[in-house]
């Protein structure tokens, strides 16, 4: 549900555009519990974030071209989100990577200043994701770490002086100009599971408080991340696994 909080905000110097793609050839519409972030370079020199997103969008509708998809495309001026972070995309080159990681494609420019800003925007996005999921820097990985592919190419090669080590050190810095998405706002959520066990605390170690059924709408007043899974506390005090709930609207 991170997409509901990012649309029309700014991350770094980039306006965020959320355009969630429907199920198609490249979008399986399969839920995952992400445990890491996978960083890529797009491979398309001077193509904007919008153009790379449109390529993904077109591929998802067609019967030709690469079966590829990713969650975010980051440019120097815009960031496009194509899929919710708890849904699978085909970007890491392995089943393990696709089933466990959030894919971020960083645009590539012949203009060194634009390239630096694209990296800085991606760094701010990664900081948001790490804070949202409660992860450390060890959860930030390269495409190469999953499949061996030479990607993110320019960060591996150090083009313009920006290396993978530099990128990670910037992520670890304490300052950020990113929007504070952790300012919690209560919202309505709908159960998507046939039957969902709701518990007395956040996590499966707590006793079951009650069960709710598909279509039940509840008010979420608090969120917690436990072992990589996001839980929401209802207005009545019980907790639900948010992987089985869908956002309805803020209240």
Buried (B, 14 or more C-beta within 10 A) or exposed (E): BBBBBBEEBBBBBBBBBBBBBEEBBBBBEEEBBBBBBBBBBBEEEEBBBBBBBBBBBEBBEEEEEEEBBBBBBBBBBBBBBBBBBBBBBBBBBBEEBBBBBBBBBBBBBEEEEBBBBBBBBBBBBBBBBBBBBEBEEEBBBBBBBBBEBEBBBBBBEEBBEBBBEBBBEBBEEEEBEBBEBEEEEEBBBBBBBEEBBBBEBBBEEBEEBEEBEEEBEBBBBBBBBBEBBBBBBBEEEBBBBBBBBBBBEEE
